């Protein structure tokens, strides 16, 4: 049996990579070839699908809009979660367990529950004529409802693993709280911050319902653009495949840079 131990992981990796390869394969084909023939590689290799995406503002602005609200949301969620997680890990106060559980219940609710309230809230003029609907800010703030709880939960686990003696030693040495928090404590939990940022980024990147509901034209994300590729000739499958291939790239970059932090998160038992 030991001689065949490589077989199971090999099959798993093959099945894991097959959809990605097939998506990449389709992206270099025309729609007619996709519908007309079944081949393991393009018979009529074309870059027209990618050329359309990089030259048509309707397509490439979808990626810009998506990255805008995803990065904004990740920064807000991690920044807000850091002091909140520190409070849960270091202090005991009335209702702390109930409040912590309530935060997680927001994460458990499906986005469809909040789509209509967010739509009405962001469609209402605020501070005069300011309307948040169809802006990256609207989607970023909406995603905070789901990402802040998961960031707090992850960071609280990392912070609880840091001995309280570190805080006490810094106070004895004369460090004010915010200097200690920024200069000493945050570098200590850098792995936790990387893990929290990764999960916030990935949820915000793949979430479609709220992003599509809260945008129309100016801030429409790439996921919403991909759902509107129907024409008189049907769906442009090659174009969809090229767009899908490009949507994998940001997530792949994030996973590459935080892969060691994610491994530490699994080792500490919080992820």
BAKOLDO-917872 format. One line per 10 residues: number of its first residue (from 1); their letters; for each residue y, z, x of N, C-alpha, C. Coordinates in nm, 2 decimals. Example, Ala and Ser with C-alpha at 12.3 -4.5 7.8 and 13.67 -1.06 7.14 Angstrom:
<rs>
1 = AS = -0.57,0.78,1.32,-0.45,0.78,1.23,-0.33,0.78,1.32  -0.22,0.71,1.28,-0.11,0.71,1.37,0.00,0.79,1.29
</rs>
This chain:
<rs>
1 = XXXXXXXXXX = -0.12,0.00,0.08,0.00,0.00,0.00,0.13,0.00,0.09  0.12,0.06,0.20,0.24,0.07,0.29,0.28,-0.07,0.33  0.19,-0.16,0.34,0.22,-0.29,0.39,0.31,-0.37,0.29  0.30,-0.32,0.16,0.38,-0.39,0.05,0.49,-0.31,0.00  0.53,-0.21,0.07,0.65,-0.13,0.02,0.78,-0.21,0.02  0.78,-0.31,0.10,0.91,-0.39,0.10,0.92,-0.48,-0.02  0.81,-0.50,-0.10,0.80,-0.59,-0.21,0.89,-0.55,-0.32  0.89,-0.42,-0.36,0.97,-0.37,-0.47,1.12,-0.39,-0.45  1.17,-0.34,-0.33,1.32,-0.35,-0.31,1.36,-0.50,-0.30  1.26,-0.58,-0.24,1.30,-0.73,-0.23,1.31,-0.79,-0.37
11 = XXXXXXXXXX = 1.22,-0.76,-0.46,1.23,-0.81,-0.59,1.36,-0.76,-0.66  1.39,-0.63,-0.64,1.51,-0.58,-0.70,1.63,-0.65,-0.66  1.64,-0.67,-0.53,1.76,-0.73,-0.47,1.77,-0.88,-0.52  1.66,-0.94,-0.53,1.65,-1.08,-0.58,1.71,-1.09,-0.72  1.66,-1.00,-0.81,1.70,-1.00,-0.95,1.85,-0.96,-0.96  1.89,-0.87,-0.86,2.03,-0.83,-0.87,2.13,-0.94,-0.83  2.08,-1.02,-0.73,2.17,-1.13,-0.68,2.16,-1.26,-0.76  2.05,-1.28,-0.83,2.03,-1.40,-0.90,2.15,-1.44,-1.00  2.19,-1.34,-1.08,2.30,-1.38,-1.17,2.43,-1.42,-1.10  2.46,-1.35,-0.98,2.58,-1.38,-0.91,2.57,-1.51,-0.84
21 = XXXXXXXXXX = 2.45,-1.55,-0.79,2.43,-1.68,-0.73,2.44,-1.79,-0.84  2.39,-1.76,-0.96,2.39,-1.86,-1.06,2.54,-1.89,-1.11  2.61,-1.78,-1.11,2.75,-1.79,-1.15,2.83,-1.87,-1.05  2.80,-1.84,-0.92,2.87,-1.92,-0.81,2.82,-2.07,-0.81  2.69,-2.09,-0.84,2.64,-2.22,-0.85,2.71,-2.30,-0.96  2.73,-2.24,-1.08,2.79,-2.31,-1.19,2.94,-2.34,-1.17  3.00,-2.25,-1.08,3.14,-2.27,-1.06,3.18,-2.40,-0.98  3.08,-2.45,-0.91,3.10,-2.58,-0.84,3.04,-2.70,-0.92  3.01,-2.68,-1.04,2.96,-2.79,-1.13,3.07,-2.83,-1.23  3.05,-2.94,-1.29,3.13,-2.98,-1.41,3.06,-2.93,-1.53
31 = XXXXXXXXXX = 3.13,-2.92,-1.64,3.07,-2.87,-1.76,2.96,-2.97,-1.81  2.97,-3.10,-1.79,2.87,-3.19,-1.83,2.74,-3.17,-1.75  2.76,-3.14,-1.62,2.64,-3.12,-1.54,2.57,-2.99,-1.58  2.65,-2.89,-1.61,2.59,-2.76,-1.65,2.51,-2.78,-1.78  2.56,-2.85,-1.87,2.49,-2.87,-2.00,2.38,-2.98,-2.00  2.39,-3.07,-1.90,2.30,-3.18,-1.90,2.18,-3.17,-1.81  2.19,-3.09,-1.70,2.08,-3.08,-1.61,2.06,-2.93,-1.57  1.94,-2.90,-1.52,1.91,-2.77,-1.47,1.88,-2.78,-1.32  1.97,-2.73,-1.23,1.94,-2.75,-1.09,1.98,-2.62,-1.02  1.92,-2.60,-0.90,1.94,-2.48,-0.82,2.07,-2.48,-0.74
41 = XXXXXXXXXX = 2.13,-2.60,-0.73,2.25,-2.62,-0.66,2.33,-2.74,-0.72  2.46,-2.75,-0.70,2.53,-2.86,-0.77,2.49,-3.00,-0.72  2.47,-3.09,-0.82,2.43,-3.22,-0.78,2.56,-3.31,-0.76  2.67,-3.27,-0.82,2.80,-3.33,-0.80,2.90,-3.22,-0.77  2.90,-3.18,-0.64,2.98,-3.07,-0.60,3.13,-3.10,-0.63  3.20,-3.00,-0.69,3.34,-3.01,-0.72,3.42,-2.88,-0.70  3.54,-2.89,-0.66,3.63,-2.78,-0.65,3.74,-2.78,-0.75  3.72,-2.87,-0.85,3.82,-2.89,-0.95,3.85,-2.76,-1.03  3.74,-2.68,-1.06,3.75,-2.56,-1.14,3.84,-2.46,-1.06  3.82,-2.44,-0.93,3.90,-2.35,-0.86,4.05,-2.41,-0.84
51 = XXXXXXXXXX = 4.06,-2.54,-0.83,4.19,-2.60,-0.82,4.27,-2.57,-0.95  4.21,-2.58,-1.06,4.28,-2.55,-1.19,4.33,-2.41,-1.19  4.24,-2.31,-1.15,4.28,-2.17,-1.15,4.40,-2.14,-1.06  4.40,-2.20,-0.94,4.50,-2.17,-0.84,4.63,-2.25,-0.87  4.63,-2.34,-0.95,4.75,-2.42,-0.98,4.81,-2.40,-1.12  4.73,-2.35,-1.21,4.77,-2.33,-1.35,4.82,-2.19,-1.36  4.95,-2.16,-1.40,5.00,-2.03,-1.41,4.93,-1.95,-1.52  4.88,-2.01,-1.62,4.80,-1.94,-1.72,4.68,-1.87,-1.66  4.62,-1.93,-1.56,4.50,-1.87,-1.50,4.54,-1.77,-1.39  4.62,-1.81,-1.29,4.64,-1.72,-1.17,4.73,-1.60,-1.21
61 = XXXXXXXXXX = 4.81,-1.62,-1.31,4.89,-1.50,-1.35,4.81,-1.40,-1.42  4.69,-1.44,-1.48,4.60,-1.35,-1.53,4.55,-1.25,-1.43  4.52,-1.30,-1.31,4.48,-1.21,-1.20,4.59,-1.12,-1.15  4.71,-1.18,-1.15,4.82,-1.10,-1.10,4.85,-0.98,-1.20  4.84,-1.02,-1.33,4.87,-0.91,-1.44,4.76,-0.81,-1.43  4.63,-0.85,-1.41,4.52,-0.75,-1.41,4.54,-0.66,-1.29  4.57,-0.71,-1.17,4.58,-0.63,-1.05,4.70,-0.54,-1.07  4.81,-0.58,-1.14,4.93,-0.50,-1.15,4.90,-0.37,-1.23  4.84,-0.39,-1.35,4.81,-0.27,-1.43,4.70,-0.18,-1.37  4.60,-0.25,-1.30,4.49,-0.17,-1.25,4.54,-0.08,-1.13
71 = XXXXXXXXXX = 4.62,-0.14,-1.04,4.67,-0.06,-0.93,4.76,0.05,-0.98  4.85,0.01,-1.08,4.94,0.11,-1.13,4.86,0.23,-1.20  4.76,0.19,-1.27,4.68,0.30,-1.34,4.61,0.38,-1.24  4.55,0.32,-1.14,4.47,0.40,-1.04,4.57,0.50,-0.97  4.69,0.45,-0.93,4.78,0.54,-0.86,4.82,0.66,-0.95  4.85,0.63,-1.08,4.90,0.73,-1.17,4.78,0.83,-1.20  4.66,0.78,-1.22,4.55,0.87,-1.26,4.52,0.96,-1.14  4.51,0.91,-1.02,4.47,0.99,-0.91,4.59,1.09,-0.88  4.71,1.05,-0.89,4.82,1.14,-0.86,4.83,1.25,-0.96  4.81,1.23,-1.09,4.81,1.33,-1.19,4.69,1.42,-1.18
81 = XXXXXXXXXX = 4.57,1.36,-1.14,4.45,1.44,-1.14,4.44,1.54,-1.02  4.51,1.51,-0.91,4.50,1.59,-0.80,4.55,1.74,-0.82  4.67,1.76,-0.87,4.71,1.90,-0.90,4.63,1.96,-1.02  4.59,1.88,-1.12,4.51,1.93,-1.23,4.37,1.98,-1.18  4.31,1.90,-1.10,4.18,1.94,-1.04,4.19,2.06,-0.95  4.30,2.07,-0.88,4.32,2.19,-0.79,4.33,2.32,-0.88  4.40,2.31,-0.99,4.42,2.42,-1.08,4.28,2.46,-1.14  4.20,2.37,-1.18,4.07,2.40,-1.23,3.97,2.46,-1.13  3.99,2.42,-1.00,3.90,2.46,-0.90,3.94,2.59,-0.84  4.06,2.63,-0.84,4.11,2.75,-0.77,4.15,2.86,-0.87
91 = XXXXXXXXXX = 4.18,2.84,-0.99,4.23,2.94,-1.08,4.15,2.96,-1.20  4.15,3.08,-1.26,4.08,3.10,-1.38,4.18,3.15,-1.48  4.19,3.08,-1.59,4.29,3.11,-1.70,4.23,3.10,-1.83  4.30,3.15,-1.93,4.24,3.15,-2.07,4.22,3.01,-2.12  4.10,2.98,-2.16,4.07,2.85,-2.21,4.05,2.74,-2.11  4.03,2.78,-1.98,4.01,2.67,-1.88,3.88,2.59,-1.90  3.77,2.65,-1.94,3.65,2.58,-1.96,3.66,2.49,-2.08  3.73,2.54,-2.19,3.75,2.45,-2.31,3.84,2.34,-2.28  3.94,2.36,-2.20,4.04,2.25,-2.17,3.97,2.15,-2.08  3.89,2.19,-1.99,3.81,2.10,-1.90,3.72,2.01,-1.99
101 = XXXXXXXXXX = 3.65,2.08,-2.08,3.56,2.00,-2.17,3.63,1.90,-2.26  3.75,1.95,-2.31,3.83,1.86,-2.39,3.88,1.73,-2.32  3.91,1.75,-2.19,3.94,1.63,-2.11,3.83,1.53,-2.10  3.71,1.58,-2.08,3.59,1.49,-2.07,3.56,1.43,-2.21  3.59,1.49,-2.32,3.56,1.43,-2.45,3.65,1.31,-2.47  3.77,1.30,-2.41,3.85,1.18,-2.42,3.78,1.07,-2.35  3.72,1.10,-2.24,3.64,0.99,-2.16,3.52,0.95,-2.24  3.47,1.03,-2.33,3.35,0.99,-2.40,3.38,0.90,-2.52  3.50,0.91,-2.57,3.54,0.83,-2.69,3.55,0.68,-2.65  3.50,0.59,-2.73,3.51,0.44,-2.70,3.66,0.40,-2.71
111 = XXXXXXXXXX = 3.70,0.30,-2.63,3.84,0.25,-2.64,3.88,0.20,-2.77  3.79,0.16,-2.86,3.83,0.10,-2.99,3.89,0.21,-3.08  3.86,0.34,-3.05,3.91,0.44,-3.13,4.07,0.45,-3.11  4.11,0.42,-2.99,4.26,0.44,-2.96,4.33,0.31,-2.96  4.27,0.19,-2.99,4.34,0.07,-2.99,4.45,0.06,-3.09  4.43,0.09,-3.21,4.53,0.08,-3.31,4.65,0.18,-3.29  4.62,0.31,-3.26,4.73,0.40,-3.23,4.82,0.35,-3.11  4.75,0.30,-3.00,4.83,0.25,-2.89,4.91,0.13,-2.93  4.85,0.04,-3.01,4.92,-0.08,-3.05,5.05,-0.05,-3.12  5.04,0.05,-3.22,5.16,0.08,-3.30,5.26,0.16,-3.21
121 = XXXXXXXXXX = 5.21,0.24,-3.13,5.30,0.32,-3.04,5.38,0.23,-2.95  5.31,0.14,-2.88,5.38,0.05,-2.79,5.46,-0.06,-2.85  5.43,-0.09,-2.98,5.51,-0.19,-3.05,5.64,-0.14,-3.10  5.66,-0.01,-3.10,5.78,0.05,-3.15,5.88,0.06,-3.04  6.01,0.02,-3.07,6.11,0.03,-2.97,6.14,0.17,-2.92  6.15,0.19,-2.79,6.18,0.32,-2.74,6.30,0.31,-2.66  6.39,0.41,-2.66,6.51,0.42,-2.59,6.59,0.30,-2.61  6.62,0.27,-2.74,6.70,0.15,-2.77,6.61,0.03,-2.80  6.61,-0.07,-2.72,6.54,-0.19,-2.74,6.42,-0.21,-2.65  6.38,-0.10,-2.58,6.27,-0.11,-2.48,6.14,-0.10,-2.56
131 = XXXXXXXXXX = 6.05,-0.21,-2.55,5.92,-0.21,-2.61,5.82,-0.23,-2.50  5.72,-0.14,-2.50,5.62,-0.15,-2.39,5.51,-0.25,-2.42  5.50,-0.30,-2.54,5.39,-0.39,-2.57,5.41,-0.52,-2.49  5.29,-0.57,-2.45,5.29,-0.69,-2.36,5.35,-0.66,-2.22  5.33,-0.55,-2.17,5.37,-0.51,-2.03,5.25,-0.45,-1.96  5.25,-0.46,-1.83,5.15,-0.39,-1.75,5.16,-0.24,-1.76  5.27,-0.19,-1.79,5.29,-0.04,-1.80,5.21,0.01,-1.92  5.21,-0.07,-2.03,5.14,-0.03,-2.15,4.99,-0.01,-2.13  4.93,-0.11,-2.06,4.79,-0.11,-2.04,4.76,0.00,-1.94  4.84,0.02,-1.83,4.82,0.12,-1.73,4.82,0.26,-1.80
141 = XXXXXXXXXX = 4.92,0.29,-1.88,4.93,0.42,-1.95,4.81,0.44,-2.05  4.77,0.33,-2.11,4.66,0.35,-2.21,4.53,0.38,-2.13  4.51,0.32,-2.02,4.39,0.35,-1.94,4.39,0.49,-1.88  4.50,0.55,-1.87,4.51,0.68,-1.81,4.44,0.78,-1.90  4.43,0.75,-2.03,4.36,0.84,-2.12,4.21,0.86,-2.09  4.16,0.75,-2.03,4.02,0.76,-1.99,4.00,0.79,-1.84  4.09,0.74,-1.76,4.07,0.76,-1.61,4.11,0.89,-1.56  4.21,0.95,-1.62,4.25,1.09,-1.57,4.14,1.19,-1.58  4.07,1.20,-1.70,3.96,1.30,-1.71,3.85,1.28,-1.61  3.81,1.15,-1.59,3.70,1.13,-1.49,3.75,1.16,-1.35
151 = XXXXXXXXXX = 3.88,1.13,-1.32,3.93,1.16,-1.19,3.94,1.32,-1.17  3.98,1.39,-1.27,3.99,1.53,-1.26,3.85,1.59,-1.24  3.75,1.54,-1.31,3.61,1.59,-1.30,3.56,1.56,-1.16  3.58,1.45,-1.11,3.53,1.42,-0.97,3.60,1.50,-0.87  3.73,1.51,-0.87,3.81,1.58,-0.77,3.78,1.73,-0.78  3.76,1.78,-0.90,3.74,1.92,-0.91,3.61,1.96,-0.84  3.51,1.87,-0.84,3.38,1.90,-0.77,3.40,1.90,-0.62  3.48,1.81,-0.57,3.51,1.81,-0.43,3.59,1.93,-0.38  3.69,1.96,-0.46,3.78,2.07,-0.43,3.70,2.21,-0.43  3.61,2.22,-0.53,3.53,2.34,-0.53,3.44,2.36,-0.41
161 = XXXXXXXXXX = 3.41,2.25,-0.34,3.33,2.26,-0.22,3.41,2.30,-0.10  3.54,2.31,-0.11,3.63,2.35,0.00,3.65,2.50,-0.01  3.61,2.58,0.09,3.63,2.72,0.09,3.77,2.77,0.06  3.79,2.87,-0.02,3.92,2.92,-0.05,3.99,2.98,0.07  3.91,3.02,0.17,3.96,3.07,0.29,4.06,2.97,0.36  4.04,2.84,0.34,4.13,2.74,0.39,4.27,2.76,0.33  4.28,2.79,0.20,4.41,2.81,0.14,4.47,2.94,0.19  4.39,3.04,0.20,4.45,3.17,0.24,4.50,3.17,0.39  4.42,3.10,0.47,4.46,3.08,0.61,4.60,3.01,0.62  4.61,2.90,0.54,4.74,2.83,0.55,4.86,2.91,0.50
171 = XXXXXXXXXX = 4.83,2.99,0.40,4.94,3.08,0.35,4.98,3.18,0.45  4.88,3.24,0.52,4.91,3.34,0.63,4.99,3.27,0.74  4.96,3.15,0.77,5.03,3.08,0.87,5.17,3.03,0.83  5.21,3.06,0.71,5.34,3.03,0.66,5.36,2.89,0.59  5.26,2.83,0.56,5.27,2.70,0.49,5.31,2.72,0.35  5.42,2.65,0.30,5.44,2.65,0.16,5.34,2.56,0.09  5.32,2.59,-0.04,5.21,2.53,-0.11,5.20,2.37,-0.10  5.31,2.30,-0.13,5.31,2.16,-0.13,5.28,2.10,0.01  5.33,2.17,0.11,5.31,2.12,0.25,5.16,2.14,0.28  5.10,2.26,0.24,4.96,2.28,0.27,4.88,2.18,0.19
181 = XXXXXXXXXX = 4.92,2.15,0.06,4.84,2.06,-0.02,4.84,1.92,0.03  4.96,1.87,0.08,4.97,1.73,0.13,4.91,1.72,0.27  4.95,1.81,0.36,4.91,1.80,0.50,4.77,1.84,0.53  4.72,1.94,0.46,4.59,1.99,0.50,4.48,1.97,0.39  4.51,2.00,0.27,4.41,2.00,0.16,4.37,1.86,0.13  4.46,1.77,0.10,4.43,1.63,0.06,4.35,1.56,0.17  4.38,1.57,0.30,4.29,1.50,0.40,4.15,1.56,0.40  4.14,1.69,0.36,4.00,1.75,0.35,3.92,1.69,0.24  3.98,1.64,0.13,3.90,1.59,0.02,3.93,1.44,0.01  3.95,1.37,0.12,3.98,1.23,0.12,3.86,1.15,0.06
191 = XXXXXXXXXX = 3.74,1.20,0.09,3.62,1.13,0.03,3.63,1.13,-0.12  3.67,1.25,-0.18,3.68,1.26,-0.32,3.78,1.17,-0.38  3.90,1.16,-0.31,4.00,1.08,-0.36,3.96,0.93,-0.36  3.88,0.89,-0.26,3.83,0.75,-0.26,3.73,0.73,-0.37  3.65,0.82,-0.40,3.55,0.80,-0.51,3.63,0.80,-0.64  3.72,0.89,-0.67,3.80,0.89,-0.79,3.87,0.76,-0.81  3.94,0.71,-0.70,4.01,0.59,-0.71,3.92,0.47,-0.74  3.80,0.47,-0.68,3.70,0.36,-0.71,3.67,0.36,-0.86  3.63,0.47,-0.92,3.59,0.47,-1.06,3.71,0.43,-1.15  3.83,0.48,-1.12,3.95,0.44,-1.20,3.97,0.29,-1.19
201 = XXXXXXXXXX = 3.96,0.24,-1.07,3.99,0.10,-1.05,3.89,0.01,-1.13  3.76,0.05,-1.12,3.65,-0.03,-1.18,3.66,-0.02,-1.33  3.69,0.09,-1.39,3.70,0.10,-1.53,3.82,0.02,-1.58  3.93,0.03,-1.52,4.05,-0.04,-1.56,4.03,-0.19,-1.54  3.96,-0.23,-1.44,3.94,-0.37,-1.41,3.85,-0.44,-1.51  3.75,-0.37,-1.55,3.65,-0.44,-1.65,3.68,-0.41,-1.79  3.77,-0.32,-1.82,3.80,-0.29,-1.96,3.88,-0.41,-2.03  3.83,-0.45,-2.15,3.89,-0.56,-2.21,3.96,-0.53,-2.34  3.91,-0.44,-2.42,3.96,-0.43,-2.56,4.11,-0.38,-2.56  4.14,-0.28,-2.49,4.28,-0.23,-2.49,4.37,-0.33,-2.42
211 = XXXXXXXXXX = 4.32,-0.38,-2.31,4.40,-0.48,-2.23,4.43,-0.60,-2.32  4.34,-0.64,-2.40,4.36,-0.76,-2.48,4.45,-0.72,-2.60  4.43,-0.60,-2.66,4.51,-0.56,-2.77,4.66,-0.54,-2.74  4.68,-0.48,-2.62,4.82,-0.44,-2.59,4.90,-0.55,-2.52  4.84,-0.67,-2.50,4.91,-0.78,-2.44,4.91,-0.90,-2.52  5.00,-0.99,-2.50,5.00,-1.12,-2.57,5.02,-1.24,-2.48  5.13,-1.24,-2.41,5.15,-1.36,-2.32,5.19,-1.31,-2.18  5.30,-1.23,-2.17,5.35,-1.20,-2.04,5.26,-1.12,-1.95  5.18,-1.03,-2.01,5.10,-0.94,-1.93,4.95,-0.97,-1.96  4.91,-1.08,-2.01,4.77,-1.11,-2.05,4.68,-1.10,-1.93
221 = XXXXXXXXXX = 4.58,-1.02,-1.93,4.49,-1.02,-1.81,4.39,-1.13,-1.81  4.32,-1.14,-1.69,4.23,-1.25,-1.67,4.11,-1.25,-1.77  4.07,-1.13,-1.81,3.96,-1.12,-1.90,3.99,-1.17,-2.04  4.12,-1.15,-2.08,4.16,-1.21,-2.21,4.18,-1.36,-2.20  4.22,-1.41,-2.08,4.24,-1.55,-2.06,4.10,-1.62,-2.07  4.00,-1.56,-2.01,3.87,-1.62,-2.01,3.81,-1.63,-2.15  3.85,-1.55,-2.24,3.80,-1.56,-2.38,3.86,-1.67,-2.46  3.96,-1.75,-2.40,4.03,-1.85,-2.47,4.03,-1.98,-2.40  3.91,-2.02,-2.36,3.89,-2.15,-2.29,3.83,-2.26,-2.37  3.83,-2.24,-2.50,3.77,-2.34,-2.59,3.87,-2.45,-2.61
231 = XXXXXXXXXX = 3.82,-2.57,-2.61,3.90,-2.69,-2.63,3.82,-2.78,-2.73  3.88,-2.90,-2.75,3.81,-2.99,-2.85,3.68,-3.04,-2.80  3.65,-3.03,-2.67,3.52,-3.07,-2.62,3.43,-2.95,-2.61  3.47,-2.83,-2.65,3.39,-2.71,-2.64,3.44,-2.62,-2.52  3.36,-2.53,-2.48,3.40,-2.44,-2.38,3.39,-2.50,-2.24  3.48,-2.48,-2.16,3.48,-2.53,-2.02,3.40,-2.43,-1.93  3.27,-2.46,-1.93,3.18,-2.36,-1.86,3.20,-2.35,-1.71  3.23,-2.46,-1.65,3.26,-2.46,-1.50,3.38,-2.38,-1.47  3.48,-2.39,-1.55,3.61,-2.32,-1.53,3.58,-2.17,-1.56  3.50,-2.14,-1.66,3.47,-2.00,-1.68,3.39,-1.94,-1.57
241 = XXXXXXXXXX = 3.30,-2.01,-1.51,3.22,-1.96,-1.40,3.30,-1.94,-1.28  3.40,-2.03,-1.25,3.49,-2.01,-1.14,3.58,-1.89,-1.16  3.63,-1.87,-1.28,3.71,-1.75,-1.31,3.63,-1.62,-1.29  3.50,-1.63,-1.34,3.42,-1.51,-1.33,3.38,-1.48,-1.19  3.36,-1.58,-1.11,3.34,-1.56,-0.96,3.45,-1.49,-0.90  3.58,-1.53,-0.93,3.69,-1.47,-0.87,3.72,-1.33,-0.91  3.68,-1.30,-1.03,3.70,-1.16,-1.08,3.61,-1.06,-1.01  3.50,-1.11,-0.95,3.41,-1.02,-0.87,3.47,-0.98,-0.74  3.56,-1.06,-0.68,3.62,-1.04,-0.55,3.69,-0.91,-0.54  3.79,-0.87,-0.62,3.86,-0.75,-0.60,3.76,-0.63,-0.61
251 = XXXXXXXXXX = 3.67,-0.63,-0.70,3.57,-0.52,-0.70,3.49,-0.51,-0.58  3.45,-0.62,-0.52,3.37,-0.62,-0.40,3.45,-0.57,-0.28  3.58,-0.60,-0.28,3.67,-0.54,-0.17,3.68,-0.39,-0.18  3.70,-0.34,-0.31,3.71,-0.20,-0.33,3.58,-0.13,-0.29  3.47,-0.18,-0.33,3.34,-0.12,-0.30,3.32,-0.12,-0.15  3.36,-0.23,-0.08,3.34,-0.23,0.07,3.42,-0.12,0.14  3.55,-0.10,0.09,3.63,0.00,0.16,3.60,0.14,0.13  3.54,0.17,0.01,3.51,0.31,-0.03,3.36,0.34,-0.03  3.28,0.25,0.03,3.14,0.27,0.03,3.09,0.40,0.09  3.16,0.44,0.20,3.12,0.56,0.27,3.16,0.68,0.18
261 = XXXXXXXXXX = 3.27,0.67,0.12,3.32,0.78,0.03,3.22,0.80,-0.09  3.18,0.69,-0.14,3.09,0.69,-0.26,2.95,0.76,-0.21  2.91,0.73,-0.09,2.79,0.79,-0.04,2.80,0.94,-0.02  2.92,0.98,0.02,2.95,1.13,0.03,2.95,1.19,-0.11  3.00,1.12,-0.20,3.01,1.17,-0.34,2.87,1.19,-0.40  2.78,1.10,-0.37,2.64,1.12,-0.41,2.58,1.24,-0.34  2.61,1.25,-0.21,2.55,1.36,-0.13,2.59,1.50,-0.18  2.72,1.50,-0.23,2.77,1.63,-0.28,2.73,1.66,-0.42  2.67,1.56,-0.49,2.61,1.58,-0.62,2.71,1.57,-0.73  2.84,1.52,-0.71,2.94,1.51,-0.81,2.94,1.37,-0.88
271 = X = 2.89,1.27,-0.81,2.89,1.13,-0.86,2.74,1.10,-0.90
</rs>
